[in-house]
């Protein structure tokens, strides 16, 4: 009886002991989980800092590329305006701007219109023959509003309405000065805002990014958000900056145009009162941070819920320990209630939450899973969840899950999950095992978080590194652990499975001549290390020697101390080999006596050999970077015509007169060849010039000698023609002494005048033939020469011979020496 009476007491004692043990385990677990939560939150803050720094670097990259593109565009406009100013200085009010647009001298696809305005505000010339009065008033107002001081450069005015209601145009304004320094008016060149920002490079803005060109007056010259172009907006409240040289910086602001809050980078366009800004939506920039923070909070909430459930269960069991067996059923009911609370908690979470038993069979999915996948709870439990996976990945996903369950380890993987609309998106799945006091796994709690944007971003980064042959790495200065990108393994010719990057393992690849520098770089302290860039050579296992460009940057923490080292390595072997070949080719070109010049398509000189220095007198240092069209060519119109032929055919050959440094001119036989830039836009022009000055002098002397020899041959024909001309004069002169009727006298006088004019024409032709030895070629209409030959033949040959001519009326002009043609 006593034994029976003592059994509840003994059971209660053992139950209390077990509960005390559970309380101790729970207390320890709470401490561990709390520490883990703090670590996770700290990691989330670091991730936010890294992402924001990456966004800032991307903004700098886009803004820098945009600033360079805008500067080149403005420079092109300035070149055209300078050209118009020179043409106006030569032609005055007779300058034909419309013809320059029509014949392509000014690119009509790039520039909308050009206008020259006098100091009194009247239009001197315009490319638009029907210049609208109202629009001209706006053009004149904005032109003079942007008028610079005397001697100042190009100004970029505020946007003005385009002709015929075709949007807006950006006016470029330059002051015209008289030779004595007086004000002669202004030149206004118009360009569509889209041309400022329609560039297509790796740095081009994505659909969620915005770039803009803004004046110091806070008026937008051109803005692009995705594929939407705008201009003319006032952004004084959003863009905060102090105008000045070297302006650059970052800021966060809400756009007054579309109301979107963005992270911006601002920098000044060098040489102009303009800035460029590049920005991305703050929400998109923080998307990856939000996903990681949400994942951290999810784990913390799940673990906290588990701890709360166990703690409440333990406390309830302690308070009801005296009624151990009587309260067991009540404890089970309370446990079910707590499970309901946990379920409520999981239903309120934004992630897809699921629970599996100890064997890995799924028993619960929250409503977010059902809404996302379109699968019901009955279809998902057990192994039914795999139906939402990509068919080709179902077997692999199931195998990974079963392996994690078998090992009892934390489950973490990425997979593609089908949304209810049939679209597959990448998910990050994490699951933690729940263990009892004995360490046995009782359940699995897991979440799935949408990481599509992060996966796509990583893939684009890998692709970009593969295309550019750029690999990246990072090193923890405290542990020395190195992390390599996939492309860096490819550059070194190894795989992650066979090679673990470390100081010693990498040193084996470094070229013997570069190892000393490698040791010095590695010995640098992170506290004193600064960013640097240098070339290094490696010898791969297959014996190949590769040249690499190594760039290193130090990441600073909030206190300004170095926390991590990052770097990029680009394979520049082919580029260095190409540079070596170019140097060898340049040395070969310096051996020829001909003037060999390489220039860009905008006539900027990039190469000038020794032969060119000997012929023209300018050294290579004096002309590299200058435009050949600004100083080398005597006749600009012939040069422009040759450029048009080059653009059509890819090559041109002919003769052009060139200026030399001492002021004299030389005649050069030129051969031009367009050289494409390996399939990319742009290219260059190879020019080979041969000095023909002495040859031309010799040819001119020979022509003069030939003409003098031919005069004797022509003498008999000229004498015959003069005899025919003098005969009517001799017959008419005696008749004029007699009294004859007025009508008859007028006929005789007309006959005398015609004969005299014919004689004078013959004398002029002979003199022209004898003197015409300069050999200058001009545009000649051959019809006039044919008519003159027919007239001379008909007057020279007997009347029994009839001279007939036949030629088309639309004969093209020819370039020839008129004297030689006669």
C-alpha positions in Angstrom: 0.0 0.0 0.0 2.8 2.3 1.0 4.6 1.4 -2.2 1.5 2.3 -4.1 1.2 5.5 -2.1 4.8 6.3 -2.7 4.7 5.7 -6.5 3.1 9.1 -7.3 5.7 10.8 -5.0 8.6 9.0 -6.8 7.2 9.7 -10.2 6.7 13.3 -9.2 10.3 13.6 -8.0 11.6 12.1 -11.3 9.3 14.4 -13.3 10.5 17.4 -11.3 14.1 16.4 -11.9 13.4 16.1 -15.6 11.7 19.5 -15.7 14.6 21.1 -13.9 16.9 19.7 -16.6 14.6 21.0 -19.3 14.6 24.4 -17.7 18.4 24.4 -17.7 18.6 23.3 -21.3 16.0 26.0 -22.3 17.9 28.7 -20.5 21.1 27.7 -22.3 19.3 27.6 -25.6 17.8 31.1 -25.0 21.3 32.5 -24.3 22.7 30.8 -27.5 19.8 31.9 -29.7 20.0 35.5 -28.3 23.7 35.7 -29.1 23.0 34.2 -32.6 20.2 36.8 -33.1 22.6 39.7 -32.2 25.2 38.2 -34.7 22.6 37.9 -37.4 21.5 41.5 -36.9 25.1 42.8 -37.0 25.6 40.8 -40.2 22.4 42.4 -41.7 23.8 45.9 -40.9 27.1 45.0 -42.6 25.2 43.6 -45.6 23.4 46.9 -45.9 26.6 48.8 -45.8 28.1 46.6 -48.5 25.1 46.9 -50.8 24.9 50.7 -50.4 28.6 51.0 -51.2 28.1 48.8 -54.3 25.2 51.0 -55.4 27.3 54.1 -54.8 30.1 52.7 -57.0 27.6 51.8 -59.7 26.3 55.3 -59.6 29.8 56.7 -59.9 30.5 54.4 -62.9 27.3 55.4 -64.7 27.8 59.1 -63.9 31.4 59.1 -65.0 30.5 57.4 -68.3 27.6 59.9 -68.8 29.8 62.9 -67.9 32.4 61.8 -70.5 29.7 61.2 -73.1 28.0 64.5 -72.4 31.4 66.3 -72.6 32.1 64.7 -76.0 28.7 65.7 -77.3 29.1 69.3 -76.1 32.6 69.3 -77.7 31.1 68.1 -81.0 28.5 70.9 -80.8 31.3 73.5 -80.1 33.2 72.2 -83.1 30.2 72.8 -85.4 29.6 76.3 -83.9 33.2 77.2 -84.4 33.0 76.1 -88.0 29.8 78.2 -88.4 31.6 81.2 -86.9 34.5 80.8 -89.3 32.2 80.4 -92.3 30.2 83.5 -91.2 33.5 85.4 -90.9 34.3 84.6 -94.5 30.8 84.7 -96.1 28.9 87.2 -93.8 25.2 87.4 -94.2 25.3 85.3 -97.4 26.1 82.1 -95.4 23.7 79.3 -96.4 22.9 77.4 -93.3 20.0 75.4 -94.9 22.4 74.1 -97.6 24.9 73.0 -94.9 22.2 70.9 -93.3 21.0 69.6 -96.8 24.4 68.5 -98.0 25.4 66.9 -94.7 28.1 69.4 -93.7 26.1 69.7 -90.5 24.6 66.3 -89.5 20.7 66.9 -89.5 20.2 63.6 -87.6 22.2 65.1 -84.7 21.4 68.8 -84.8 17.9 70.3 -85.3 18.6 73.8 -86.5 21.2 76.7 -86.6 20.6 80.4 -86.4 22.9 83.5 -86.4 21.4 86.5 -84.6 22.7 90.1 -84.9 23.4 92.3 -81.8 20.1 94.1 -82.4 18.2 90.8 -82.1 17.4 90.3 -85.8 18.0 87.0 -87.6 21.1 87.2 -90.0 20.8 83.5 -91.2 18.8 80.4 -90.2 18.7 76.8 -91.4 14.9 77.0 -91.2 13.8 79.1 -94.1 10.3 79.6 -92.6 11.5 80.7 -89.2 8.4 81.1 -87.0 8.3 84.6 -85.4 7.1 83.4 -82.0 9.7 80.6 -81.8 12.4 83.1 -83.0 11.5 85.4 -80.1 12.0 82.5 -77.7 15.2 81.5 -79.4 16.5 85.1 -79.3 15.6 85.5 -75.6 17.3 82.2 -74.5 20.2 82.9 -76.8 21.0 86.3 -75.4 20.1 85.1 -71.8 23.0 82.5 -72.2 25.3 85.1 -73.8 28.8 84.7 -72.3 31.3 87.5 -71.7 33.6 88.5 -74.6 36.2 85.8 -75.1 34.2 83.2 -73.2 33.4 79.8 -74.5 30.4 77.7 -75.4 27.2 78.0 -73.3 24.4 75.4 -73.0 21.1 77.2 -72.7 17.8 76.1 -71.1 15.5 73.9 -73.3 13.3 75.7 -75.8 10.4 74.5 -77.9 11.4 72.8 -81.1 10.0 73.7 -84.6 6.6 72.4 -85.5 5.8 71.3 -82.0 8.4 68.4 -82.0 9.3 68.5 -78.3 12.2 70.6 -77.0 15.7 71.5 -78.2 18.9 72.4 -76.2 20.5 75.6 -77.6 24.3 75.9 -77.8 25.3 79.6 -77.8 28.6 81.2 -78.7 29.4 84.8 -79.0 30.6 86.3 -82.3 33.4 88.9 -82.0 34.6 91.4 -84.6 38.3 91.3 -85.5 38.8 94.4 -83.3 37.0 92.8 -80.4 33.5 94.3 -80.9 30.3 92.3 -80.5 29.1 90.8 -83.8 26.2 88.7 -82.6 25.6 85.1 -81.5 25.5 81.7 -83.1 22.8 79.3 -81.8 22.9 75.6 -82.6 20.0 73.3 -81.5 20.2 69.7 -80.5 17.5 67.3 -79.3 18.0 66.4 -75.5 17.9 62.7 -76.3 21.2 62.9 -78.0 22.9 63.8 -74.7 22.0 60.6 -73.0 21.3 58.1 -75.8 24.5 56.2 -75.3 24.8 52.4 -75.4 27.7 51.0 -73.3 28.2 48.8 -70.4 27.7 51.8 -68.2 24.3 52.6 -69.8 21.4 53.1 -67.3 19.0 50.1 -66.6 15.2 50.3 -66.5 15.1 51.3 -62.8 17.9 53.9 -63.0 17.8 57.6 -63.9 20.4 59.9 -65.4 20.1 63.6 -66.0 22.1 66.6 -67.3 21.3 69.7 -65.2 22.6 73.3 -65.4 23.9 75.3 -62.4 20.5 77.1 -62.8 18.8 73.8 -61.6 17.0 73.4 -65.0 17.1 69.9 -66.5 18.8 69.9 -70.0 18.1 66.2 -70.6 16.8 63.4 -68.4 16.4 59.6 -69.0 14.5 57.3 -66.7 14.6 53.8 -68.3 13.5 54.6 -71.9 11.6 57.8 -71.0 13.3 61.1 -72.1 12.3 64.5 -70.6 13.8 68.0 -70.3 13.1 71.5 -69.0 12.1 70.5 -65.4 13.1 72.7 -62.4 14.7 70.5 -59.8 16.0 73.2 -57.4 14.3 71.6 -54.4 15.7 68.1 -55.0 19.2 68.6 -56.2 21.4 70.2 -53.5 24.8 71.3 -54.6 27.2 74.2 -54.6 28.4 75.2 -58.1 32.2 75.1 -58.5 35.1 73.4 -60.1 35.5 69.7 -59.4 31.9 69.3 -58.0 31.2 65.7 -57.0 29.3 63.9 -54.3 26.4 61.6 -53.3 23.0 62.4 -51.9 19.5 61.0 -51.3 16.5 62.9 -52.6 12.9 62.4 -53.8 12.5 63.4 -57.5 9.9 66.2 -58.0 9.3 64.7 -61.5 8.1 61.3 -60.6 8.1 61.3 -56.8 10.5 58.4 -56.5 13.2 58.5 -53.8 16.6 57.6 -55.1 20.3 57.4 -54.2 22.2 59.8 -56.5 25.8 60.6 -57.5 26.5 64.1 -58.8 29.5 65.4 -60.7 30.3 68.4 -62.8 30.9 68.3 -66.5 34.4 69.4 -66.9 34.7 72.9 -68.3 31.0 73.7 -68.3 28.4 75.0 -65.8 26.6 71.7 -65.9 26.3 68.6 -63.7 25.4 65.0 -64.4 23.5 62.9 -61.9 22.9 59.1 -61.8 20.6 57.4 -59.4 18.7 54.2 -58.6 15.5 53.7 -56.6 16.3 53.4 -52.9 13.8 50.6 -52.6 15.5 48.5 -55.3 18.9 49.2 -53.9 17.9 47.9 -50.6 16.0 44.9 -52.0 18.9 42.5 -51.3 19.4 43.9 -47.8 15.7 43.5 -47.1 15.7 39.9 -48.2 18.7 39.1 -46.0 17.3 41.0 -43.0 14.0 39.3 -43.5 15.7 35.9 -43.6 17.6 36.7 -40.4 14.4 37.9 -38.7 12.6 34.8 -39.9 15.1 32.6 -38.2 15.0 34.6 -35.1 11.2 34.6 -35.0 11.0 30.8 -35.6 13.5 30.1 -32.9 11.9 32.5 -30.5 8.5 30.9 -31.1 10.0 27.5 -30.4 11.7 28.7 -27.2 8.5 30.4 -26.1 6.5 27.2 -26.7 9.0 25.2 -24.7 9.4 27.7 -21.9 5.6 28.0 -21.4 5.3 24.2 -21.5 8.1 23.9 -18.9 6.7 26.5 -16.6 3.2 25.0 -16.8 4.6 21.6 -16.0 6.5 22.9 -13.0 3.5 24.7 -11.6 1.4 21.5 -12.1 4.1 19.1 -10.9 2.1 17.9 -7.9 -0.7 16.8 -10.1 1.7 15.1 -12.6 -0.5 12.4 -14.1 -3.7 14.3 -13.6 -2.4 17.3 -15.5 -0.7 15.3 -18.4 -3.8 15.5 -20.5 -4.2 19.3 -19.7 -0.5 19.7 -20.7 -1.1 18.1 -24.0 -4.1 20.4 -24.6 -1.9 23.4 -23.8 0.8 22.1 -26.1 -1.8 22.0 -28.9 -2.8 25.5 -28.1 0.8 26.6 -28.3 1.2 24.9 -31.6 -1.9 26.9 -32.7 -0.1 30.1 -31.6 3.0 29.1 -33.5 0.8 28.5 -36.6 -0.6 31.9 -36.2 2.9 33.3 -36.0 4.0 31.5 -39.2 0.8 32.6 -41.0 1.7 36.2 -40.3 5.2 35.9 -41.8 5.9 37.2 -45.4 8.1 34.1 -46.2 6.9 30.7 -47.3 6.9 28.7 -44.0 6.8 24.9 -43.7 7.2 22.2 -41.0 8.3 18.6 -41.4 8.5 15.7 -39.0 11.8 14.1 -37.9 11.8 11.8 -41.0 11.5 14.9 -43.3 7.9 14.4 -44.4 6.2 17.8 -44.7 3.1 18.2 -42.5 2.4 21.9 -42.7 2.6 24.9 -45.1 1.5 28.4 -44.4 -1.0 30.3 -46.5 1.7 32.2 -48.3 3.0 28.9 -49.8 -0.5 28.0 -51.0 -1.1 31.4 -52.5 2.3 31.5 -54.1 2.5 28.0 -55.6 -1.3 27.4 -56.2 -1.0 24.0 -54.6 -3.4 23.1 -51.8 -2.3 21.9 -48.4 -3.3 18.3 -49.3 -1.3 18.5 -52.6 1.8 19.8 -50.7 2.2 17.6 -47.7 4.5 14.6 -47.7 6.7 14.9 -50.8 3.9 16.6 -52.8 5.8 20.0 -52.5 8.3 18.9 -55.2 5.6 19.4 -57.8 6.2 23.1 -57.6 9.9 22.7 -58.5 11.4 22.8 -62.0 10.7 19.3 -63.4 14.4 18.8 -64.3 15.4 19.8 -60.7 12.8 17.8 -58.7 15.0 14.7 -58.2 18.0 16.8 -57.1 15.9 18.9 -54.7 14.4 15.8 -53.1 17.9 14.3 -52.7 19.3 17.4 -51.1 16.5 17.5 -48.6 16.8 13.8 -47.6 20.6 14.2 -47.2 20.1 17.1 -44.8 17.5 15.1 -42.8 19.7 12.1 -42.6 22.7 14.1 -41.4 20.6 16.3 -39.0 22.4 19.4 -40.3 21.1 22.9 -41.1 19.4 22.8 -44.6 20.2 25.7 -46.9 20.0 25.7 -50.7 18.7 27.7 -53.6 16.2 26.4 -56.1 13.6 27.6 -58.7 10.0 27.5 -57.5 7.0 27.8 -59.8 4.6 30.6 -59.0 0.9 30.2 -59.5 1.1 32.0 -62.8 3.6 29.5 -64.1 6.7 31.7 -63.7 9.7 30.1 -62.0 11.7 32.3 -59.5 14.7 31.6 -57.4 14.2 30.9 -53.7 16.6 30.6 -50.8 15.4 27.8 -48.5 16.6 27.4 -44.9 15.5 24.8 -42.4 16.5 24.2 -38.7 16.0 21.0 -36.8 14.1 21.1 -33.4 15.6 18.7 -30.9 14.3 17.4 -27.6 16.2 17.2 -24.3 18.0 14.0 -25.5 19.1 15.7 -28.7 16.8 13.7 -30.9 15.2 15.7 -33.8 11.5 16.0 -33.4 10.6 18.5 -36.1 12.0 20.7 -38.9 11.1 24.4 -39.3 11.9 25.9 -42.6 11.3 29.1 -44.8 11.6 29.9 -48.4 12.5 33.5 -49.4 12.4 35.0 -53.0 15.9 35.9 -54.1 15.3 36.1 -57.8 16.9 39.6 -58.0 20.0 38.6 -56.2 20.5 35.5 -58.3 20.1 37.4 -61.5 22.5 40.0 -60.3 25.1 37.4 -59.4 24.7 35.8 -62.8 25.1 39.1 -64.6 28.2 39.8 -62.6 29.7 36.4 -63.5 28.8 37.0 -67.2 30.3 40.5 -67.1 33.5 39.1 -65.6 33.7 36.4 -68.2 33.2 38.9 -71.0 35.8 41.3 -69.7 38.1 38.6 -68.4 37.9 40.2 -64.9 38.0 38.2 -61.7 37.4 39.4 -58.2 38.6 38.4 -54.8 38.3 39.5 -51.1 40.4 38.8 -48.1 39.5 38.9 -44.4 42.6 40.5 -42.8 41.9 38.9 -39.4 41.6 35.3 -40.6 43.5 35.6 -43.9 40.6 33.7 -45.7 40.5 34.4 -49.4 37.4 34.3 -51.6 37.7 34.0 -55.4 35.1 34.5 -58.1 34.6 31.8 -60.8 36.3 33.9 -63.5 39.5 34.2 -61.3 39.8 30.4 -61.2 39.5 30.5 -65.0 42.2 33.2 -65.4 44.6 31.0 -63.3 43.6 27.9 -65.3 42.4 26.0 -62.2 39.1 24.8 -60.7 37.7 25.3 -57.2 37.8 21.6 -56.7 41.6 21.3 -57.2 42.9 24.6 -55.9 42.5 26.5 -52.6 43.6 30.1 -52.9 46.1 31.2 -50.3 49.3 33.3 -50.1 51.6 30.3 -50.7 49.5 28.6 -53.3 49.2 31.8 -55.4 52.9 32.6 -55.0 53.7 29.4 -57.0 51.9 31.0 -60.0 53.7 34.4 -59.8 56.4 34.9 -62.4 59.9 34.8 -60.8 60.7 38.4 -61.7 57.4 39.6 -60.0 57.6 37.6 -56.7 59.5 40.3 -54.8 56.7 42.8 -55.5 54.1 40.2 -54.6 55.8 39.7 -51.2 55.9 43.4 -50.5 52.2 43.8 -51.4 51.2 40.9 -49.1 53.2 42.4 -46.2 51.3 45.7 -46.2 49.3 46.3 -43.1 45.6 47.0 -43.6 45.9 50.0 -41.4 48.4 51.7 -43.7 47.4 50.0 -47.0 46.1 52.3 -49.8 44.4 51.4 -53.0 46.8 50.6 -55.9 46.9 49.1 -59.4 49.8 47.3 -61.1 50.6 44.6 -63.6 51.8 41.2 -62.6 52.6 38.1 -64.6 51.7 34.5 -63.8 52.8 31.2 -65.2 50.0 28.7 -65.5 50.4 25.0 -65.0 50.3 24.5 -68.8 53.3 26.8 -69.2 51.4 29.9 -70.5 52.6 33.2 -69.3 49.7 35.6 -68.7 49.8 39.4 -68.0 47.3 40.5 -65.3 46.3 43.9 -64.2 45.8 43.8 -60.4 43.7 46.5 -58.6 43.3 46.5 -54.8 40.9 48.5 -52.6 40.4 48.6 -48.8 36.9 48.5 -47.3 36.6 50.8 -44.2 34.2 50.2 -41.3 32.1 52.9 -39.6 35.1 54.0 -37.5 37.3 54.5 -40.6 39.5 51.5 -40.0 40.2 48.9 -42.6 37.9 45.9 -42.3 38.4 44.0 -45.5 40.5 44.0 -48.7 38.9 43.6 -52.1 40.6 43.3 -55.5 40.0 42.7 -59.2 42.3 40.9 -61.6 41.9 41.4 -65.4 43.7 39.3 -68.0 45.4 41.9 -70.3 47.8 39.5 -72.1 46.3 40.2 -75.5 46.2 43.9 -74.9 49.9 44.0 -73.8 50.9 42.0 -76.9 48.9 44.3 -79.1 50.7 47.3 -77.5 54.0 45.7 -78.2 53.1 45.0 -81.9 51.9 48.6 -82.2 55.3 49.9 -80.9 57.1 47.7 -83.4 54.9 48.8 -86.3 55.4 52.5 -85.3 59.2 51.9 -85.4 58.8 50.5 -89.0 56.7 53.4 -90.1 59.4 55.8 -88.9 61.8 54.3 -91.4 59.9 55.6 -94.5 60.4 59.0 -96.1 56.7 59.4 -96.7 54.6 61.3 -94.2 52.5 58.6 -92.4 49.7 59.9 -90.1 47.0 58.1 -88.2 44.0 60.2 -87.1 40.6 59.5 -85.6 37.4 60.0 -87.5 37.1 63.5 -86.0 40.5 64.3 -87.6 42.4 64.1 -84.2 46.0 63.1 -84.9 47.1 59.9 -83.0 50.4 59.1 -84.8 52.9 61.3 -86.7 56.0 59.6 -88.0 59.5 61.0 -88.6 58.7 61.4 -92.3 55.9 63.8 -91.4 58.2 65.7 -89.2 60.7 66.2 -92.0 58.0 67.2 -94.6 55.9 69.6 -92.5 58.3 70.8 -89.8 56.1 70.0 -86.8 57.3 67.4 -84.3 55.1 64.6 -83.1 54.7 66.2 -79.7 53.4 69.4 -81.3 50.5 67.8 -83.3 49.4 64.7 -81.3 45.9 65.3 -80.0 45.2 68.2 -82.5 42.8 68.1 -85.4 44.5 68.0 -88.7 41.7 70.0 -90.4 42.5 73.0 -88.1 46.0 73.7 -89.4 47.2 71.3 -92.2 44.9 71.8 -95.3 44.9 74.8 -97.6 41.6 74.2 -99.3 39.0 73.1 -96.7 36.3 72.3 -99.3 38.6 69.8 -101.1 39.4 68.2 -97.7 35.6 67.9 -96.9 34.9 66.4 -100.3 37.7 63.8 -99.7 36.2 62.9 -96.3 32.8 62.3 -97.9 34.4 59.9 -100.4 36.2 58.1 -97.6 33.0 57.7 -95.7 31.3 56.2 -98.7 34.1 53.9 -100.0 36.4 53.4 -97.1 39.4 54.9 -99.0 40.4 57.9 -101.0 43.4 59.0 -103.1 44.2 62.3 -104.7 46.3 65.5 -104.4 45.9 68.2 -101.7 47.9 71.3 -100.9 49.2 71.3 -97.3 50.6 74.1 -95.0 54.0 73.6 -93.4 55.1 75.0 -90.1 57.2 77.8 -91.7 54.1 79.0 -93.7 54.9 77.7 -97.2 52.7 75.1 -98.9 53.5 71.7 -100.5 51.5 69.6 -102.9 51.0 66.1 -101.5 49.8 62.9 -103.1 47.5 61.4 -100.4 46.2 57.9 -99.9 43.6 57.5 -97.1 42.4 54.2 -95.7 39.7 53.7 -93.1 40.7 51.3 -90.4 37.8 49.8 -88.3 38.1 49.3 -84.6 37.8 45.5 -84.5 34.0 45.6 -85.1 33.3 48.2 -82.5 32.1 51.7 -83.2 34.6 54.4 -84.2 37.9 53.6 -85.8 40.8 55.5 -87.4 42.2 56.7 -90.7 45.6 55.8 -92.1 47.0 58.6 -94.2 50.2 58.2 -96.4 51.3 61.5 -98.0 54.0 61.8 -100.7 55.6 65.2 -101.4 54.8 66.0 -105.1 55.9 69.7 -105.0 59.1 69.2 -107.1 57.4 66.8 -109.4 54.6 69.4 -110.1 57.2 72.1 -110.8 58.9 69.8 -113.3 55.6 68.9 -115.0 54.7 72.6 -115.2 58.0 73.4 -116.9 57.5 70.6 -119.4 54.0 71.8 -120.2 55.2 75.4 -120.8 57.9 74.0 -123.2 55.4 72.0 -125.1 53.1 75.0 -125.5 55.9 77.2 -126.9 56.8 74.4 -129.3 53.2 74.1 -130.3 52.8 77.9 -131.0 54.8 77.5 -134.2 52.5 74.7 -135.4 49.5 76.9 -134.6 50.9 79.9 -136.5 49.7 78.7 -139.9 46.2 78.0 -138.7 46.1 81.4 -136.8 47.3 83.2 -140.0 44.6 81.6 -142.0 42.0 82.6 -139.5 43.2 86.2 -139.3 43.3 86.4 -143.1 39.6 85.4 -143.2 38.8 88.0 -140.5 40.8 90.8 -142.2 39.2 90.2 -145.6 35.8 91.7 -144.7 37.5 94.6 -142.9 39.5 95.5 -146.0 36.5 95.2 -148.3 34.2 97.3 -146.0 36.6 100.1 -145.2 36.6 101.7 -148.7 32.8 101.5 -148.9 32.5 103.6 -145.7 34.2 106.5 -147.5 31.4 106.8 -150.0 28.0 108.1 -149.4 25.8 105.0 -148.8 22.4 104.6 -147.2 22.3 104.4 -143.4 20.9 100.9 -143.4 23.8 99.6 -145.6 26.3 101.6 -143.4 25.0 99.9 -140.2 25.4 96.5 -141.8 29.0 97.2 -142.7 29.8 98.5 -139.2 28.3 95.4 -137.7 30.4 93.2 -140.0 33.5 95.2 -138.9 32.7 94.7 -135.2 32.1 91.0 -135.6 35.4 90.5 -137.5 37.3 92.5 -134.8 35.7 90.5 -132.0 36.7 87.2 -133.7 40.2 88.4 -134.2 40.5 89.5 -130.5 39.1 86.0 -129.4 41.8 84.3 -131.5 44.5 86.4 -130.0 43.2 85.7 -126.4 43.2 82.0 -127.1 46.8 82.1 -128.3 47.9 84.1 -125.3 46.0 81.9 -122.9 47.7 78.8 -124.4 51.1 80.4 -124.2 50.8 81.7 -120.7 48.7 78.9 -119.0 51.5 76.9 -117.3 50.4 76.9 -113.7 48.5 73.6 -114.2 45.8 74.5 -111.6 42.7 72.3 -111.9 39.2 73.7 -111.4 35.6 72.5 -112.1 34.9 73.0 -115.9 31.7 72.5 -117.8 32.8 70.6 -121.0 29.8 71.8 -123.0 31.3 75.3 -123.4 34.6 73.8 -124.7 32.7 71.6 -127.2 30.7 74.6 -128.5 33.9 76.7 -128.9 35.7 73.9 -130.8 32.6 73.6 -133.1 32.6 77.3 -133.7 36.4 77.4 -134.5 36.0 74.4 -136.9 33.0 75.9 -138.7 34.7 79.2 -139.2 38.0 77.6 -140.3 36.9 74.9 -142.6 35.5 75.6 -146.1 31.8 76.4 -146.3 31.3 73.1 -148.2 32.0 71.3 -144.8 29.2 71.4 -142.3 30.1 70.9 -138.6 27.5 69.2 -136.5 27.6 68.6 -132.7 25.7 66.2 -130.5 26.0 65.9 -126.7 23.7 65.5 -123.7 22.7 68.7 -122.0 23.3 67.3 -118.5 27.0 66.6 -118.8 28.7 66.5 -115.4 31.4 68.9 -114.4 35.0 67.8 -114.7 38.1 68.8 -112.8 40.7 69.9 -115.4 43.1 72.7 -116.4 41.1 75.0 -118.8 44.3 76.0 -120.7 45.2 72.3 -121.4 41.6 71.6 -122.4 41.7 74.4 -125.0 
